[in-house]
Structures are given as structure tokens and as C-alpha cells.
Amino acid sequence: MLRRRSKALAGLLVALVGLAGCDDAPAASAPSQPSSPTVGLGLMTSLPLYWPVGAGIGAIADGRGELPWQRTALEQRFAITPLDTLSAIPGLSPDAPPTDPLAGLDRLAVIQPRGLSPADNVALDVWVRQGGRLLLVLDPALTGHYDLPLGDPRRPVDSALIPPVVARWGMAIGFDETQDEAVINARLEAVALPLALPGRMTVVDPAAGQCTVLAQGAAARCRVEQGQVTVIADAAIFEHQELAGEDGTGLQAVVAEALR
């Protein structure tokens, strides 16, 4: 698996370099943006989407380092609240009420998380069923390069841990190790969604949610009681600026489509 993945990354790097100068590179036009973001978005991720890659606590606290291009793109449309947990946080004193990190949020993006605790799974399920709109990105094999050693807590999760709540919503995610090492031009409903070594979504329990498989099998959208879940089994558009469209407009469009 490691040898194949190394070869796949090398092949994809060539493809991505080619796309950087190609007029036919996958992109999606986004509607005109407001002068300031008005839509709130909770964000949990192990990818360097909000903080600079490899940034330490001191650098983050001082605001040092260039902002990730993904954050710059997303903040054109969304007011982002970074989250470390989805479940209630106990108060600082015994008589203080817990804090709900999802309170007041209608939209949430969980992108290649480090792993959801049992309490996170329960909180996420309840939040969705009560009307939340969720984008859940779980990539079985990241294709980005991160100059951090294995075991470094700042390094993104190379292979997503599939949380049990995915099965509760009637879905499963698989991975074909024999698939071609190429960028795939797929679509998420009305917008372009480029893929690189994606996972494959399967509806295993149609009664659990009203699910539709999209993007050539790499995504699914489900109605779960009052809420909606869009799962994408690939994070390439969040990793590679070459695939995200000019100024990240393709990335913006994918997130907006997933949370509409």
C-alpha cells in the first residue's frame, strides 16, 4: 500500500503541474460574493486550512505566518469558527453550565478530522437531525505533501478514520487501491469537483437516510430527518490550489453547494 501510494503521489504531481497551466483545468465559477461574509460556518479539520501548516501555538497566538490560501478563499463567503470538538465542553467550575460548540451554527464542515470521539458522534448526529447542514470530507488516501514527520500532531491524518455516525446515516466508504493515478473531472450537482485517488461511497441502509450517490461515486448527499449531510470521500480540492479554481472560487463553490 505504501509503495503504491508513493507511486500514485508522483503520478498525481505530474498531473497537477500540468493542470496549473491548462485552460481545461477543473474549476467552477462562483456567484458574486458579498463585501463581507454573512454565513457562519463551523470548521473542524486536521488539514492546514485555517492555520499555517506546521505553525506552533506561539505563532498562532501572535498571528504570524501567511494565512492558508484555503482560508482566504473560504472567508470570502463564510465567517469561519474553528472547532476542536463537537461535543459539550464542561464548565470551568462545578456549577458552570457546559458550552455547546455547535450552538448557533447552521452549517458545519468536518474535513479530514483527527477522529471523532463517541461524544462527538452523538453530538453531530443530534445536530444534523435537528436541521444542521454538514459537509463531511473523509479521504482514504491524501495526495498532498506535508513536510512534517509521521507522528507529529500537526500533520494531517493521511487516511481518514470513518466515524460510526456515517453508518448510522446509512453510508459506507471504500477504497480501490487499483484505480488509475489520475485527476478525475467529476461534478457535485451543479459544480465541478476534481478528484484524486478518491474513496467510493455506498448506500448500505436506504432506510437510514434519503441518500443519493454523486460525483461518479465519490460523494453522497443524504436527508437525515430535518438536516442534510454531504459526504465527499476525497480531499484533493482542499489540498491542491491547482484544482481549486482561480482565487479558490472552485473550492468556494463546492463548499457552498454541499451546504446549500
Secondary structure, 3 states (H helix, E strand, C coil): CHHHHHHHHHHHHHHHHHHHCCCCCCCCCCCCCCCCCCEEEEEEECCCCCCCCCCCHHHHHHCCCCCCHHHHHHCCCEEEEECCCCCCECCCCCCCCCECCCCCCCEEEEECCCCCCHHHHHHHHHHHHCCCEEEEECCCCCCCCCCCCCCCCCCCCCCCCCCHHHHHCCEEEECCCCCCCCEEEEEECCEEEEEECCCEEEECCCCCCEEEEEHHHCEEEEEECCEEEEEECCCHHHHCHHHCCHHHHHHHHHHHHHCC
